Amino acid sequence: MGPKIVLIGAGSAMFGLRAVGDILKSKALEGSTIVLSDINQVSLAFVHDIARRYVQENSLPFTIQATSSLDEALTGAQFCVISIEVGDRHELWEQDWKIPLQYGFRQVYGENGGPGGLFHALRIIPPILDICDKIYRICPAAYVINLSNPMIRIMHAIYSRFPRLKCVGVCHEVVSLIEHLPPLLNTSIDNLEIKAGGFNHFSVLVSAKYKDSGKDAYPEIRENAPAYFANAPAALGYIGERQLFQEILKRFDVLPITTDSHFGEYIPWAGGTVDHRGILEFYNSYKSQMSMNREDALRCVAEGTPTAEYWRVVPIIEGIVTDSGHLEMSVNIPNDGFIEYLPQNQIVEVPALIDKNGIHGVKLDPYPKAFAGLLMLQVAVNDMTTEAVLTGSKQAAMQALLVDPVVDNVHAAEQMLDTMISLQEKWLGYLK
């Protein structure tokens, strides 16, 4: 008998169908009950029908259930996976992105960092805290895996409100190292020992060495990376969003693990450096991909998450269930000395060992000092975002803007905050 795994937000075809597909491939999780939960009953019914039909047609040893009652879904759960958004995802996202630009703030994307990241966080954290409150009351021993963005700010608020909850944030960005380092270094990924970390969407490769020789691979990475990313191998196709990426490598001597759109949100000088065209192309392709998931639903279940963006949810669950002791390249957990420059209350993205007792972070030592300086600029932003959500304080939200390095005009920031509260009153009206 396998565990009960609850997928919260499963009405999303991109999350629900692919997450189910990932679980159904796991031998270690055979016999599990997968519970799909969503407040959108129409979308939930669609995903449930597709998933149940796939299990039945392939005679798979899993049970698929669906309910819009979160209390019912959580009863007896061992694992809860959260991936939600509120409202019209893209309409609100574009407001987060474009309204700050109108007020003169040069944010390059608007999802996770900068003013747009703040509004996204202020909107989505309250319902996620409501979910966590129910988990804490109904199944307090369950492991909680959060996939929602903005990852740093959501996880910071969760641990501030529920410090005893067994929660981990998971993101697929580190997969880019697996994709690019082997051809860049002309070796297999199995021959590389790599460690990366920082903040989610703001992480760098800290160390890399060859297993067969024990030789440090970073000198070759620094030498080969500029030409590699400027002239990607034909087999990989176009690799966009690498202009800020290259600048970080040049100025800070470390390799970013993600692209300009994510990385640039945290840097005030990013606007003059990033690949703006690549960012726009990425955003438009992302919107198209979400609609395609629903159009080809059975294929999504059959394939699970594409390799290039594979969520490590199932390996983490498997590792806990089987006491594997394996190393995960990237998890988001409270900083227990893993990055020495950052306070303990911050949520850091670091490698971790997984076993029956949970998730155990690995210290990154030594951490690159200069890049750590960029991370430290986000500490107060994270703290004040959580303060604004937990207290419903508009003043704290304003302070979260004013400690953000992207914000450089106090009066424009005040007007922008008023505008966003007015536009998104349904979600931000709690700020007083």
SEBAMAR-241417 format. One record per residue (C-alpha): residue in one letter; x, y, z. Coordinates in Angstrom, 1 decimal, padded with zeros to 4 digits, m for minus. Each point is the difference from the previous one (the first is absolute). Last residue first. Example, Ala and Ser with C-alpha at 12.3 -4.5 7.8 and 13.67 -1.06 7.14 Angstrom:
<rs>
aa:s; xx:013.7; yy:m001.1; zz:007.1
aa:a; xx:m001.4; yy:m003.4; zz:000.7
</rs>
This chain:
<rs>
aa:k; xx:m004.8; yy:048.6; zz:005.1
aa:l; xx:001.1; yy:m002.9; zz:m002.2
aa:y; xx:m002.9; yy:m002.4; zz:m000.2
aa:g; xx:m001.1; yy:001.4; zz:m003.4
aa:l; xx:002.9; yy:m001.7; zz:m001.7
aa:w; xx:m001.8; yy:m003.0; zz:m001.4
aa:k; xx:m003.4; yy:001.4; zz:m001.1
aa:e; xx:001.5; yy:003.5; zz:m000.1
aa:q; xx:002.3; yy:m001.0; zz:m002.9
aa:l; xx:m000.3; yy:003.2; zz:m002.1
aa:s; xx:m000.5; yy:002.2; zz:003.1
aa:i; xx:002.8; yy:m001.6; zz:002.0
aa:m; xx:002.2; yy:000.2; zz:m003.1
aa:t; xx:m000.7; yy:003.7; zz:m000.5
aa:d; xx:000.6; yy:000.8; zz:003.7
aa:l; xx:003.3; yy:m001.9; zz:m000.1
aa:m; xx:001.1; yy:001.8; zz:m003.2
aa:q; xx:m000.8; yy:003.4; zz:001.6
aa:e; xx:002.1; yy:m000.7; zz:003.0
aa:a; xx:002.9; yy:m001.4; zz:m002.1
aa:a; xx:m000.1; yy:003.1; zz:m002.3
aa:h; xx:000.3; yy:002.1; zz:003.2
aa:v; xx:002.9; yy:m002.0; zz:001.4
aa:n; xx:002.1; yy:m000.2; zz:m003.2
aa:d; xx:002.8; yy:m002.5; zz:m000.4
aa:v; xx:m001.5; yy:m003.5; zz:000.2
aa:v; xx:002.1; yy:m002.8; zz:m001.5
aa:p; xx:002.1; yy:m000.3; zz:003.2
aa:d; xx:m003.2; yy:m001.0; zz:002.0
aa:v; xx:000.1; yy:001.6; zz:003.5
aa:l; xx:m002.6; yy:002.6; zz:m001.1
aa:l; xx:m002.3; yy:m002.5; zz:m001.5
aa:a; xx:m000.2; yy:m002.2; zz:003.1
aa:q; xx:m000.4; yy:003.2; zz:002.0
aa:m; xx:m003.2; yy:000.8; zz:m002.1
aa:a; xx:m001.3; yy:m003.5; zz:000.8
aa:a; xx:000.8; yy:000.6; zz:003.7
aa:q; xx:m002.0; yy:003.3; zz:m000.2
aa:k; xx:m002.9; yy:m001.9; zz:m001.7
aa:s; xx:m000.1; yy:m002.3; zz:003.0
aa:g; xx:m002.1; yy:m003.2; zz:m000.2
aa:t; xx:002.0; yy:m001.2; zz:003.0
aa:l; xx:001.1; yy:m003.4; zz:m001.3
aa:v; xx:000.2; yy:001.1; zz:m003.6
aa:a; xx:001.9; yy:003.3; zz:000.6
aa:e; xx:002.4; yy:m001.6; zz:002.4
aa:t; xx:000.7; yy:m002.8; zz:m002.5
aa:t; xx:000.8; yy:002.5; zz:m002.7
aa:m; xx:002.1; yy:002.0; zz:002.5
aa:d; xx:002.3; yy:m003.0; zz:000.8
aa:n; xx:000.4; yy:m001.0; zz:m003.6
aa:v; xx:001.0; yy:003.5; zz:m001.1
aa:a; xx:002.3; yy:000.4; zz:003.1
aa:v; xx:001.9; yy:m003.1; zz:m001.2
aa:q; xx:000.1; yy:000.9; zz:m003.7
aa:l; xx:003.2; yy:002.2; zz:000.1
aa:m; xx:001.7; yy:m002.9; zz:001.8
aa:l; xx:m000.2; yy:m002.1; zz:m003.2
aa:l; xx:001.9; yy:002.6; zz:m002.0
aa:g; xx:002.8; yy:000.0; zz:002.7
aa:a; xx:000.1; yy:m003.8; zz:m000.1
aa:f; xx:001.1; yy:000.5; zz:m003.6
aa:a; xx:003.1; yy:001.8; zz:001.3
aa:k; xx:000.7; yy:m002.6; zz:002.6
aa:p; xx:m000.1; yy:m003.2; zz:m002.1
aa:y; xx:m001.1; yy:m002.7; zz:002.5
aa:p; xx:002.8; yy:m002.0; zz:001.5
aa:d; xx:m001.6; yy:m002.2; zz:001.0
aa:l; xx:m003.5; yy:m000.9; zz:m001.1
aa:k; xx:m001.5; yy:m001.9; zz:002.9
aa:v; xx:m002.3; yy:m002.9; zz:m000.9
aa:g; xx:m003.6; yy:000.0; zz:001.0
aa:h; xx:m001.7; yy:m003.0; zz:001.6
aa:i; xx:m003.5; yy:m001.0; zz:m001.2
aa:g; xx:m002.1; yy:m002.5; zz:001.8
aa:n; xx:000.5; yy:m002.7; zz:002.6
aa:k; xx:m000.5; yy:m002.9; zz:m002.4
aa:d; xx:002.8; yy:001.4; zz:m002.2
aa:i; xx:000.8; yy:002.9; zz:m002.4
aa:l; xx:003.3; yy:001.8; zz:000.0
aa:a; xx:m000.1; yy:003.6; zz:m001.1
aa:p; xx:001.6; yy:002.4; zz:m002.5
aa:v; xx:m000.8; yy:003.7; zz:000.6
aa:e; xx:m002.6; yy:002.7; zz:m000.7
aa:v; xx:m000.3; yy:002.2; zz:003.0
aa:i; xx:m003.0; yy:001.2; zz:002.0
aa:q; xx:001.1; yy:002.8; zz:002.4
aa:n; xx:m000.7; yy:m000.3; zz:003.7
aa:q; xx:003.5; yy:m001.2; zz:000.7
aa:p; xx:001.6; yy:003.2; zz:m001.2
aa:l; xx:002.2; yy:000.0; zz:m003.1
aa:y; xx:003.8; yy:000.2; zz:m000.3
aa:e; xx:000.6; yy:m003.6; zz:001.2
aa:i; xx:m002.0; yy:m001.7; zz:m002.8
aa:f; xx:m001.0; yy:m003.4; zz:001.4
aa:g; xx:000.1; yy:001.3; zz:003.6
aa:d; xx:m003.5; yy:m001.3; zz:000.6
aa:n; xx:m001.5; yy:002.1; zz:m002.7
aa:p; xx:m003.7; yy:m001.0; zz:m000.2
aa:i; xx:m000.8; yy:m002.2; zz:m003.0
aa:n; xx:m000.2; yy:000.2; zz:m003.8
aa:v; xx:001.3; yy:m003.2; zz:m001.7
aa:s; xx:002.6; yy:m000.6; zz:m002.7
aa:m; xx:002.5; yy:m002.6; zz:m001.1
aa:e; xx:m001.8; yy:m002.9; zz:001.9
aa:l; xx:002.4; yy:m002.5; zz:001.5
aa:h; xx:m001.2; yy:m003.5; zz:000.8
aa:g; xx:m000.5; yy:m001.5; zz:003.5
aa:s; xx:m002.5; yy:m002.4; zz:m001.5
aa:d; xx:m002.3; yy:m000.4; zz:003.1
aa:t; xx:m002.6; yy:m001.6; zz:m002.3
aa:v; xx:m002.9; yy:002.2; zz:000.8
aa:i; xx:002.1; yy:003.1; zz:000.6
aa:g; xx:002.0; yy:m000.5; zz:m003.2
aa:e; xx:m003.1; yy:m000.8; zz:m002.0
aa:i; xx:m001.7; yy:003.2; zz:001.0
aa:i; xx:003.2; yy:002.0; zz:m000.9
aa:p; xx:000.3; yy:m001.9; zz:m003.3
aa:v; xx:m003.6; yy:000.7; zz:m000.8
aa:v; xx:000.2; yy:003.8; zz:000.6
aa:r; xx:003.1; yy:000.6; zz:m002.0
aa:w; xx:m001.9; yy:002.0; zz:m002.6
aa:y; xx:001.5; yy:m000.6; zz:m003.4
aa:e; xx:000.4; yy:003.1; zz:m002.1
aa:a; xx:002.3; yy:m001.2; zz:m002.8
aa:t; xx:m001.1; yy:m003.6; zz:000.5
aa:p; xx:m003.6; yy:000.8; zz:m000.8
aa:t; xx:m002.4; yy:m000.7; zz:002.9
aa:g; xx:m002.3; yy:m003.0; zz:m000.4
aa:e; xx:000.1; yy:m001.7; zz:m003.4
aa:a; xx:m003.1; yy:m002.1; zz:000.2
aa:v; xx:m001.9; yy:002.5; zz:002.0
aa:c; xx:000.9; yy:002.9; zz:m002.3
aa:r; xx:m000.8; yy:m002.2; zz:m003.1
aa:l; xx:m003.5; yy:m000.6; zz:001.3
aa:a; xx:m000.5; yy:003.8; zz:000.4
aa:d; xx:000.9; yy:001.1; zz:m003.5
aa:e; xx:m002.2; yy:003.1; zz:m000.2
aa:r; xx:000.3; yy:000.7; zz:003.7
aa:n; xx:003.8; yy:000.0; zz:000.0
aa:m; xx:000.0; yy:002.1; zz:m003.2
aa:s; xx:m001.7; yy:002.9; zz:001.8
aa:m; xx:002.8; yy:000.1; zz:002.6
aa:q; xx:002.7; yy:m000.3; zz:m002.7
aa:s; xx:m001.4; yy:003.1; zz:m001.8
aa:k; xx:000.3; yy:002.2; zz:003.0
aa:y; xx:003.6; yy:m001.3; zz:000.6
aa:s; xx:000.9; yy:000.7; zz:m003.7
aa:n; xx:m001.1; yy:003.6; zz:000.5
aa:y; xx:002.0; yy:000.5; zz:003.2
aa:f; xx:003.1; yy:m001.6; zz:m001.6
aa:e; xx:m000.2; yy:002.2; zz:m003.1
aa:l; xx:m000.4; yy:003.1; zz:002.2
aa:i; xx:003.1; yy:m001.0; zz:002.1
aa:g; xx:002.0; yy:m000.7; zz:m003.1
aa:r; xx:m000.8; yy:003.4; zz:m001.5
aa:h; xx:001.1; yy:001.6; zz:003.2
aa:d; xx:003.4; yy:m001.7; zz:000.2
aa:v; xx:001.2; yy:001.6; zz:003.2
aa:t; xx:002.6; yy:002.7; zz:000.4
aa:g; xx:m001.5; yy:003.4; zz:000.4
aa:g; xx:m002.9; yy:m001.2; zz:002.0
aa:a; xx:002.2; yy:m002.1; zz:002.3
aa:w; xx:001.4; yy:003.0; zz:001.9
aa:p; xx:m002.4; yy:m000.3; zz:002.9
aa:i; xx:000.5; yy:m003.7; zz:000.5
aa:y; xx:m002.6; yy:m002.3; zz:001.5
aa:e; xx:m002.2; yy:m000.5; zz:m003.1
aa:g; xx:003.0; yy:m000.6; zz:m002.2
aa:f; xx:000.5; yy:m003.6; zz:001.1
aa:h; xx:m003.5; yy:m001.1; zz:m001.0
aa:s; xx:m000.3; yy:001.6; zz:m003.4
aa:d; xx:003.8; yy:m000.2; zz:m000.7
aa:t; xx:000.2; yy:m003.8; zz:000.3
aa:t; xx:000.8; yy:m002.6; zz:002.7
aa:i; xx:002.9; yy:m001.8; zz:001.5
aa:p; xx:002.3; yy:003.0; zz:000.1
aa:l; xx:003.7; yy:m000.8; zz:m000.5
aa:v; xx:002.4; yy:001.8; zz:002.4
aa:d; xx:003.0; yy:002.4; zz:m000.6
aa:f; xx:m002.0; yy:003.0; zz:001.3
aa:r; xx:000.6; yy:002.4; zz:m002.8
aa:k; xx:000.4; yy:m002.3; zz:m003.0
aa:l; xx:m002.4; yy:m002.7; zz:001.1
aa:i; xx:m002.5; yy:002.5; zz:001.1
aa:e; xx:000.3; yy:001.8; zz:m003.4
aa:q; xx:m000.5; yy:m003.2; zz:m001.9
aa:f; xx:m003.3; yy:m000.8; zz:001.7
aa:l; xx:m001.0; yy:003.7; zz:m000.5
aa:q; xx:000.3; yy:m000.8; zz:m003.7
aa:r; xx:m001.2; yy:m003.6; zz:000.1
aa:e; xx:m003.7; yy:000.2; zz:m000.6
aa:g; xx:m000.1; yy:m002.2; zz:m003.0
aa:i; xx:001.4; yy:m003.4; zz:m000.8
aa:y; xx:m001.1; yy:m000.9; zz:m003.5
aa:g; xx:000.4; yy:m003.6; zz:m001.0
aa:l; xx:001.5; yy:m002.6; zz:002.2
aa:a; xx:001.1; yy:m002.3; zz:m002.8
aa:a; xx:001.4; yy:003.0; zz:m001.9
aa:p; xx:002.6; yy:000.6; zz:002.8
aa:a; xx:m000.5; yy:003.4; zz:001.6
aa:n; xx:002.2; yy:002.8; zz:m001.4
aa:a; xx:m000.2; yy:002.8; zz:002.6
aa:f; xx:m000.6; yy:m002.5; zz:002.8
aa:y; xx:003.0; yy:m002.1; zz:m000.9
aa:a; xx:002.3; yy:002.9; zz:m000.8
aa:p; xx:m000.5; yy:001.6; zz:003.4
aa:a; xx:m000.1; yy:m003.4; zz:001.8
aa:n; xx:003.3; yy:m001.5; zz:m001.1
aa:e; xx:002.6; yy:001.9; zz:002.1
aa:r; xx:m002.1; yy:000.4; zz:003.2
aa:i; xx:m001.2; yy:m003.6; zz:m000.3
aa:e; xx:003.6; yy:m001.2; zz:m000.6
aa:p; xx:001.1; yy:001.8; zz:003.2
aa:y; xx:m003.0; yy:m001.4; zz:001.9
aa:a; xx:000.8; yy:m003.7; zz:m000.7
aa:d; xx:002.2; yy:m000.5; zz:003.1
aa:k; xx:001.8; yy:m003.4; zz:m000.5
aa:g; xx:m001.0; yy:m003.0; zz:002.1
aa:s; xx:001.1; yy:m002.1; zz:m002.9
aa:d; xx:m003.0; yy:m002.3; zz:m000.6
aa:k; xx:m002.5; yy:002.0; zz:001.9
aa:y; xx:000.7; yy:003.2; zz:m001.9
aa:k; xx:m000.7; yy:003.1; zz:002.1
aa:a; xx:m002.6; yy:002.8; zz:000.3
aa:s; xx:m000.6; yy:002.6; zz:002.7
aa:v; xx:m002.3; yy:002.9; zz:000.8
aa:l; xx:m002.2; yy:000.0; zz:m003.1
aa:v; xx:m002.2; yy:003.0; zz:000.5
aa:s; xx:m003.5; yy:000.7; zz:001.4
aa:f; xx:m002.5; yy:002.9; zz:m000.4
aa:h; xx:m003.1; yy:m001.8; zz:m001.4
aa:n; xx:m000.3; yy:m001.4; zz:003.5
aa:f; xx:002.5; yy:001.6; zz:002.4
aa:g; xx:003.6; yy:m001.2; zz:000.1
aa:g; xx:001.2; yy:m003.4; zz:m001.1
aa:a; xx:002.0; yy:m002.3; zz:m002.1
aa:k; xx:002.1; yy:m003.1; zz:000.5
aa:i; xx:001.5; yy:m002.2; zz:m002.7
aa:e; xx:001.7; yy:m003.4; zz:m000.1
aa:l; xx:000.5; yy:m000.8; zz:m003.6
aa:n; xx:000.8; yy:m003.4; zz:m001.6
aa:d; xx:m003.7; yy:m001.1; zz:000.0
aa:i; xx:m000.8; yy:003.2; zz:m002.0
aa:s; xx:002.1; yy:m001.4; zz:m002.8
aa:t; xx:003.0; yy:001.8; zz:m001.4
aa:n; xx:000.8; yy:002.5; zz:m002.8
aa:l; xx:000.2; yy:002.9; zz:002.4
aa:l; xx:m002.7; yy:002.2; zz:m001.7
aa:p; xx:m001.8; yy:m003.0; zz:m001.3
aa:p; xx:m000.3; yy:m001.5; zz:003.5
aa:l; xx:m000.6; yy:003.4; zz:001.8
aa:h; xx:m003.0; yy:001.1; zz:m002.1
aa:e; xx:m002.9; yy:m002.4; zz:000.7
aa:i; xx:000.9; yy:m001.1; zz:003.5
aa:l; xx:000.7; yy:003.6; zz:001.0
aa:s; xx:m003.4; yy:001.1; zz:m001.5
aa:v; xx:m001.7; yy:m002.5; zz:002.4
aa:v; xx:000.8; yy:002.5; zz:002.8
aa:e; xx:m003.1; yy:001.9; zz:m001.1
aa:h; xx:m002.5; yy:m002.7; zz:000.9
aa:c; xx:m001.3; yy:001.5; zz:003.2
aa:v; xx:m001.0; yy:m001.7; zz:003.3
aa:g; xx:m000.9; yy:001.7; zz:003.3
aa:v; xx:000.0; yy:m002.1; zz:003.2
aa:c; xx:m002.4; yy:m000.1; zz:002.9
aa:k; xx:m000.1; yy:m002.1; zz:003.1
aa:l; xx:m002.1; yy:002.4; zz:002.1
aa:r; xx:001.6; yy:000.9; zz:003.3
aa:p; xx:000.7; yy:003.7; zz:m000.8
aa:f; xx:m003.6; yy:000.6; zz:m001.1
aa:r; xx:m000.5; yy:003.8; zz:m000.4
aa:s; xx:003.6; yy:001.0; zz:m000.6
aa:y; xx:000.6; yy:m003.3; zz:m001.8
aa:i; xx:m002.9; yy:000.6; zz:m002.4
aa:a; xx:000.9; yy:003.7; zz:m000.5
aa:h; xx:003.6; yy:m000.8; zz:m001.0
aa:m; xx:m001.2; yy:m002.8; zz:m002.3
aa:i; xx:m002.3; yy:002.3; zz:m001.9
aa:r; xx:002.6; yy:002.8; zz:m000.2
aa:i; xx:002.8; yy:m002.2; zz:m001.4
aa:m; xx:m002.3; yy:m002.0; zz:m002.3
aa:p; xx:m001.7; yy:002.8; zz:m001.8
aa:n; xx:m001.4; yy:m002.3; zz:m001.2
aa:s; xx:m001.8; yy:m003.2; zz:000.7
aa:l; xx:001.6; yy:m003.5; zz:000.1
aa:n; xx:m000.3; yy:m000.6; zz:003.7
aa:i; xx:000.5; yy:m003.5; zz:001.4
aa:v; xx:m001.6; yy:m000.7; zz:003.4
aa:y; xx:000.9; yy:m003.1; zz:001.9
aa:a; xx:m002.8; yy:m001.2; zz:002.2
aa:a; xx:000.4; yy:m000.3; zz:003.8
aa:p; xx:m002.6; yy:002.8; zz:000.6
aa:c; xx:m002.8; yy:m001.8; zz:m001.9
aa:i; xx:m003.2; yy:001.8; zz:000.9
aa:r; xx:001.0; yy:003.1; zz:002.0
aa:y; xx:003.4; yy:000.8; zz:m001.6
aa:i; xx:m001.3; yy:m000.9; zz:m003.4
aa:k; xx:m003.0; yy:002.3; zz:000.5
aa:d; xx:002.3; yy:002.9; zz:001.0
aa:c; xx:002.3; yy:m000.8; zz:m002.9
aa:i; xx:m003.0; yy:000.5; zz:m002.4
aa:d; xx:m000.9; yy:003.3; zz:001.6
aa:l; xx:003.7; yy:001.0; zz:m000.2
aa:i; xx:m000.2; yy:m000.8; zz:m003.7
aa:p; xx:m003.1; yy:002.2; zz:m000.4
aa:p; xx:001.8; yy:002.9; zz:001.7
aa:i; xx:003.3; yy:m000.4; zz:m001.9
aa:i; xx:m001.5; yy:000.4; zz:m003.5
aa:r; xx:m000.9; yy:003.7; zz:m000.2
aa:l; xx:002.7; yy:001.6; zz:002.1
aa:a; xx:002.6; yy:m002.2; zz:m001.7
aa:h; xx:m001.1; yy:001.0; zz:m003.6
aa:f; xx:000.0; yy:003.6; zz:001.1
aa:l; xx:003.5; yy:m000.3; zz:001.5
aa:g; xx:001.3; yy:m001.9; zz:m003.0
aa:g; xx:m001.2; yy:002.8; zz:m002.3
aa:p; xx:001.8; yy:002.6; zz:002.2
aa:g; xx:003.3; yy:m001.8; zz:m000.4
aa:g; xx:000.4; yy:m003.8; zz:000.1
aa:n; xx:m002.2; yy:m003.0; zz:m000.8
aa:e; xx:m002.3; yy:000.6; zz:m002.9
aa:g; xx:000.7; yy:003.6; zz:m001.4
aa:y; xx:002.3; yy:m000.5; zz:m003.0
aa:v; xx:002.7; yy:002.6; zz:m000.6
aa:q; xx:m000.7; yy:002.5; zz:002.7
aa:r; xx:000.9; yy:003.5; zz:m001.0
aa:f; xx:m002.1; yy:002.0; zz:002.3
aa:g; xx:m001.4; yy:003.1; zz:m001.7
aa:y; xx:m003.6; yy:000.1; zz:001.2
aa:q; xx:m001.2; yy:m001.5; zz:m003.3
aa:l; xx:002.6; yy:m002.8; zz:000.4
aa:p; xx:m001.5; yy:m000.7; zz:003.4
aa:i; xx:m003.4; yy:m000.5; zz:m001.7
aa:k; xx:001.4; yy:m002.2; zz:m002.7
aa:w; xx:001.3; yy:m003.1; zz:001.9
aa:d; xx:m002.4; yy:m000.5; zz:002.8
aa:q; xx:m002.9; yy:001.0; zz:m002.4
aa:e; xx:001.3; yy:m002.6; zz:m002.4
aa:w; xx:000.0; yy:m002.6; zz:002.8
aa:l; xx:m003.6; yy:000.9; zz:000.8
aa:e; xx:m001.2; yy:m000.6; zz:m003.5
aa:h; xx:002.1; yy:m003.1; zz:m000.3
aa:r; xx:m001.2; yy:m001.8; zz:003.1
aa:d; xx:m003.6; yy:001.0; zz:m000.3
aa:g; xx:m001.0; yy:m000.2; zz:003.7
aa:v; xx:002.1; yy:m001.8; zz:002.5
aa:e; xx:002.9; yy:m002.4; zz:m000.5
aa:i; xx:000.7; yy:m003.4; zz:001.4
aa:s; xx:002.6; yy:m002.8; zz:000.2
aa:i; xx:000.1; yy:m001.7; zz:003.4
aa:v; xx:001.0; yy:m003.6; zz:000.5
aa:c; xx:m001.2; yy:m001.7; zz:003.1
aa:f; xx:001.6; yy:m003.3; zz:001.2
aa:q; xx:m001.0; yy:m002.4; zz:002.8
aa:a; xx:m003.8; yy:000.8; zz:m000.2
aa:g; xx:m002.4; yy:m001.7; zz:002.4
aa:t; xx:m002.6; yy:002.7; zz:m000.3
aa:l; xx:001.4; yy:002.6; zz:m002.4
aa:a; xx:m002.4; yy:m000.6; zz:m002.9
aa:e; xx:m003.1; yy:000.2; zz:002.2
aa:d; xx:001.1; yy:003.3; zz:001.6
aa:l; xx:000.8; yy:001.3; zz:m003.5
aa:s; xx:m003.5; yy:m000.6; zz:m001.2
aa:s; xx:000.1; yy:000.5; zz:m003.8
aa:t; xx:000.5; yy:m003.8; zz:m000.3
aa:a; xx:001.7; yy:m002.4; zz:m002.4
aa:q; xx:001.2; yy:m003.6; zz:000.4
aa:i; xx:002.5; yy:m002.1; zz:m002.0
aa:t; xx:001.1; yy:m003.4; zz:001.3
aa:f; xx:003.2; yy:m001.5; zz:m001.3
aa:p; xx:001.1; yy:m003.4; zz:m001.1
aa:l; xx:m000.1; yy:000.7; zz:m003.7
aa:s; xx:m002.4; yy:m002.0; zz:m002.3
aa:n; xx:001.1; yy:002.1; zz:m003.1
aa:e; xx:m003.6; yy:000.9; zz:m001.1
aa:q; xx:m001.1; yy:000.5; zz:003.7
aa:v; xx:002.9; yy:002.2; zz:001.0
aa:y; xx:m000.3; yy:002.2; zz:m003.2
aa:r; xx:m003.8; yy:000.3; zz:000.5
aa:r; xx:000.5; yy:001.1; zz:003.6
aa:a; xx:002.5; yy:002.7; zz:m001.0
aa:i; xx:m002.1; yy:001.4; zz:m002.9
aa:d; xx:m003.2; yy:000.0; zz:002.0
aa:h; xx:001.7; yy:001.6; zz:003.1
aa:v; xx:001.6; yy:002.7; zz:m002.1
aa:f; xx:m003.4; yy:001.0; zz:m001.6
aa:a; xx:m001.9; yy:m000.3; zz:003.3
aa:l; xx:002.6; yy:002.3; zz:001.7
aa:s; xx:m000.3; yy:002.6; zz:m002.8
aa:v; xx:m003.8; yy:000.1; zz:000.5
aa:q; xx:000.2; yy:m000.1; zz:003.8
aa:n; xx:002.3; yy:003.0; zz:000.3
aa:i; xx:000.8; yy:m000.1; zz:003.7
aa:d; xx:002.6; yy:m002.7; zz:m000.6
aa:s; xx:001.0; yy:m003.4; zz:001.5
aa:l; xx:001.3; yy:m003.1; zz:m001.7
aa:v; xx:000.6; yy:m002.9; zz:002.4
aa:i; xx:002.6; yy:m002.6; zz:m001.1
aa:t; xx:m000.3; yy:m003.2; zz:002.0
aa:s; xx:003.2; yy:m002.0; zz:m000.1
aa:g; xx:000.2; yy:m003.7; zz:m000.8
aa:e; xx:003.1; yy:000.4; zz:m002.1
aa:l; xx:002.2; yy:002.8; zz:001.5
aa:a; xx:003.3; yy:m001.8; zz:m000.3
aa:k; xx:m000.7; yy:m001.0; zz:m003.6
aa:s; xx:m000.4; yy:003.6; zz:m001.0
aa:k; xx:m001.2; yy:000.8; zz:m003.5
aa:l; xx:m003.6; yy:000.7; zz:001.3
aa:i; xx:001.4; yy:002.7; zz:002.2
aa:d; xx:001.6; yy:002.0; zz:m002.9
aa:g; xx:m003.2; yy:m000.3; zz:m002.0
aa:v; xx:m002.1; yy:001.3; zz:002.9
aa:a; xx:002.3; yy:003.0; zz:000.2
aa:r; xx:m000.3; yy:000.6; zz:m003.7
aa:l; xx:m003.8; yy:000.0; zz:000.0
aa:g; xx:m000.4; yy:002.1; zz:003.1
aa:f; xx:002.7; yy:002.6; zz:m000.6
aa:m; xx:m000.4; yy:001.1; zz:m003.6
aa:a; xx:m003.6; yy:m001.0; zz:m000.1
aa:s; xx:m000.8; yy:002.2; zz:003.0
aa:g; xx:m002.9; yy:m001.6; zz:001.8
aa:a; xx:002.6; yy:m001.7; zz:002.2
aa:g; xx:000.3; yy:003.2; zz:002.2
aa:i; xx:000.8; yy:m002.2; zz:003.0
aa:l; xx:001.3; yy:m003.4; zz:m000.9
aa:v; xx:m000.5; yy:m002.3; zz:003.0
aa:i; xx:002.2; yy:m003.1; zz:000.3
aa:k; xx:m001.3; yy:m002.8; zz:002.2
aa:p; xx:002.8; yy:m002.5; zz:000.5
aa:g; xx:000.4; yy:m003.4; zz:m001.5
aa:m; xx:m001.5; yy:m003.3; zz:001.1
</rs>
